[in-house]
């Protein structure tokens, strides 16, 4: 993933093979298989489409990605790297391409989210119709996108110390970073027991099957939403002031957290941020915020070329493109655009 200006739109792209990473455990796995089948029909020549499966061990998956792409490049082929999964799978692939240990020969590989339903925010920002794989691969133009960079400096360490910055925990997000309520919901959604419910597992008999058929696919989303509303408040230190909040969201581009459109543009280095402060009606504020986001009217501000810094005073859940983690109390968080860009395709943005 070389350094380059953002939104550098080119007229065409070339490729001779498509490498697809398929996450069978994704909620969108069935839809992803449909996209893969479409690509296999579109490019029937032997060896033109290769599917690799994600592995529970992330290092094994990353090594497989590296090895597969290098093999195709060494054979004189130009691969596109397509991701058949949700936001978390796309983020894992992006982290793999962006890692310092990534061989330089594959850092310019075009990464293509296949847009499996509503789970893939990046695809919805880039493509007129995420389900139309044929249009994307035949008519999509390549574009360079600056992802968000998310740095976590441990408590007691000085962010001004270059040595500390070199060892800081670093994550990349193509679309969004959020702390608090929505991250708590995402952690619930990622639980194995909840994912089993989404697939109708964990029960037997006709009543269970009927219940899953009628509403089972919506149970995980309901549980995640309830967890978000019940998430505890946490405190941050921002510009010398202690603030107690329930949620803070950073969006890269005009779509964030699966729902409404944000005023920031993906083809410009803009950062959208919004915050829900804690008070006695915080749960109602979160509910109203979710409705506002659904209609694309969530209040917030757009920052140009920003660096957003604050200190987390309590442990707090965080999610970046669907991947979840926990930031420990006392950590300093720095959010900005990365000085690198990754390549992808678009049928929406214009030169």
N, C-alpha and C positions, 0 to 999 in steps of 0.2 A: 504494500500500500504506500506508494510514493507520494511525496509532497507535490501538490498541484493546486491551482486555483479552484474554488468551488464553481459549480454550474457551468463547467466548460463543455458545452454541448457540441457533439460532432455529428456529421451528416449520416454516417454509416458505421457499422461495426462488422468485423469479420470473425467467423468461427467455423471450425470443421467438426467439432464434437461438443456434446453437452454432458457434463458430469452432474448428476442429481444426488443430493444428500436427502434421504428419506427418513423421517422420524416416525416410526410406526406407533410410538406412544403418544403422539400429539393428538389433541382432540379433533384435529382436522385431518387425520390420517387417511380416512376414506376419500375425502375430497382431493387430497394430495395424490392418491393413486390414480384418480381420474385425470389429473393434469399430466402425470407421467405417461399414461397410456396415450394421451393426445400427442405428446412430444414424440413418442416412439412411432406413431403413425405418420407424423409430420416429417420425420427424418428416418426413413426405413433402412438406409444403408447400414450394413453391419459395422458395428463399432461406433456409430454416430451418437448413440445415447448409452451412457453407462450409469447405472443406479448403484449407489453405495448406501448401506444402512447405518444409521447412528448407533452407537454402542453406549451402554450405561456408564462406562469409563470414558470420561471426556478426552483424556489423553490418547486413548486408542482411536477415538473418532478423529481427533485433530491429526494424528499421524497418518491415518488412512486418507484424509483429505489431501495432505501434503504429498504423500506418495503417489496418489492417483493423478493429481494435476501435473506433477513433475514428470511422470511416465508419459503422459500425452504430449507435453511440451518437448520432451526429449525425442519423441517420434516425429516431430515436425508438425504436430497438430495444434490448433488454437482452441483451447477449451473455454466454454462458458460454464460457470459454476452456479447451478440452480438449486434453490432450497425449497423442499417440499415439507413444510411444517409451519408452525405458528411463530409469533414474535420471538419467543425464547430460542427457537431453533435458528432463526435468522441471526439473532444476536450472537449465538455461539459460533456460527460460521464467520460472522464479521470479526469477532475476537480472534478467531484462528488466522484469518488473513492479516489482521492488524498487529498480531503479536511480533515482538522484536525477534523471536526465534524463527519466524516464518522465512523460508528461503526467498531471497530477493527475486528469483526467477518467476515466482507465482504471485507477487504482490500486485501486478497489474491485471490479474484475472478479473473479468467482469462477473460480479455477483448478482444473481437474478432471483429475487423472491417470487415464488410462483403464485402468491396471492390466494392462499387457501381460505376462502370465505372471508369473514370479518375479522379473523384473528391476526391478519397481517397488515399492520398500519402502513408500513413502507410501500407495499404494493398498491394500496389504495391511493397514496399520494402520487405515485408514479404513472399508473396505468389508467386509461379511460375505462377499461373493463378488465379487472384482474383475472376473470375467468377465461378471457380470450387469449389463450396461450399462443395461438397461431399468429394473431395480430402483433403480439409483443415480439416474438422471435423473428418475424419476417419484416416488420416495419418499425420496430423500436429503435431509438437513437441512443447512443451511449452518452452518459452524463457523469460528471464527477460531483460527489456529495461529501460535504464536510460533516462527519458525525460529531456528536457531543462527546466530550471527554470528562470523565468523572474520577477525580483524585480524592483519596482518603488518606490523610496524614494522621498517624496514631497520636493519642493524647501525650502531651509533654514534649512533642517534637516541634521544632521551629520550621514552618513552611518556607521561610526565607533562606534556609540552609540548602544549598544545591545537593549536598549528599543525602539529605532527608528526602528531597523531591525525587531522587533517583530510585529510592526504595519504596516510595508511596504506592499504595494499592491503586491500580489503574484499571478502569473499565471504559468501554466504548459503547455508545448507544446511537443507533441510526435515527431513532425517532423520539424517544422520551425517557425521562428520568423522574421518578416520583418518590417521595418519602412520606411515610405515615399511613393514612387510611387506605388508599388504593393499593399500596404495597402489602398491607396486611391482608387485603382481599386476595391479592395475587398469591400470597403464601398459602392461603387456604385452598385456592384453586389448584395449586401444585401438589397438594397432599395426595398420596397414593389412594387413600380411601375415597376421596372425592372423585378422582379420575376413574376409579372403578365404577362409581355410581353413574358416571357419564356414559359408560359402556354397558350399563345394565347388569354389572357383576355384583357379587356380594349377596345375592338372594336367589331363591328357587321358587318354583310354583307359578301357576298361571296368573295369580294376582300381582306378583312382583313383575312379571313380564308385561302385563297389561299396564301397570303403573308406569313402567319405564317407557313403554311405547307412547303413552299419552303425554307425559311431562318429564320423563327422566333426563332428557338432554338439557333441560333448563335447571335441574337441581344444582349442579355445580356453580352455575352463575348466580343463583339465588343465595347459596351459602357464602360465596365470595362477597356478594354485595352486603349481606348481613354482617360479615366479619369487618368490612370496611366501615360500616356505620357504628360498630361497637369498638373500633380501634381506640386505644387510649391516646390522650394528648401527649406531646413531648415538647421540650424546650430547646430553643437554639439561641445562640448569641450572634446577633446580626448588627453590624456597625455600632458595636458597643452597647447594644440594648438586648436584654433578655426578652424573648417572645415565646409564648406558649401557643402552639399551633396543632392542628389535627392533620393537615395535609399541605404539602408544597409540591408543585408540579412544574417541570421544565420540558418544553416541547421544541423539537427541531423540525420546523416545517408546519404545514397547514392542517395537520391532523394529529391528534394525540389521544392516547389511552382508549383507543378503539371506537370513540364516538365522534363528537362534533368537530367542526372545522375551526382551526385556530387562525388568528390573523397573520402569523409569521409565515414566510414563504420558504419552501425547501430549497429553492434555487438562489437564496440569499443567505449570508451569514447572520441570521436573526435568531434570537432565543426568546421563546414565549415563556412567561412565568406567571403563575397564579398561586395564591395562598388562602387557606381557610384557617382563620385564627380560632383558638379555643375559647368558648364561652358556654353558658348553660344551654344554648340552643345549637350547639355545634353539629349534632346529628341531623337536625333539620337543615342546617346550612349545607351539609354534605349532600343531603337528599336533593335540595334545591339546585346545588351545583351540578349534580348528575343529570338532572332534567335540563338545566341550561346547556350543559355540554352536548346533550343529545340533539338539541336544536341549534348548536353552534354559537351560543351566546354567552359562553363562560367568560366572566370579566377577568382581566389580567393586563399585563403590559408586554410590549415587544421591546427587547433590548438589542441594539446593534453592536456586533463585535464585543460581547460582554465577557467579563469574568466575574462569576458570582461566588462569593466566599462567605462561609458561616461556620460556626462551631456547634456541634451537636452535644447537648448537655445530658442527654439520656439515651439509652439504647433505643434505636428506632429501625424498623424495617425499611428497606429500599428496594425498588425494582427499576431495572433498566431494560427496556424492550421486552418485558415479560420475565426476565431473569430476576430472581430475588436473592437478597442477602440481608445482613444486619450490620448497621454502623454502630460501633461501640461508643459509649459516653466519653466525651472529651475529645473526640476526633474532629479535626478540621476538614471541611469538605470544600473542594474547589470545582466548580462546574463551568466549562467554557467549550468553545468549539475546538476540536483537535486541529493541529497544524498539518494534518494529513487528509487525504480524500480517498474514497473508494469508488470504483467504477460500477455503474449499474445501467439498466436500460429504462427508457421512458417513452410513452406515447402521449404524454400529457403536457409536459413543459415545452415551451417554445424557445427558439434561439433568440 
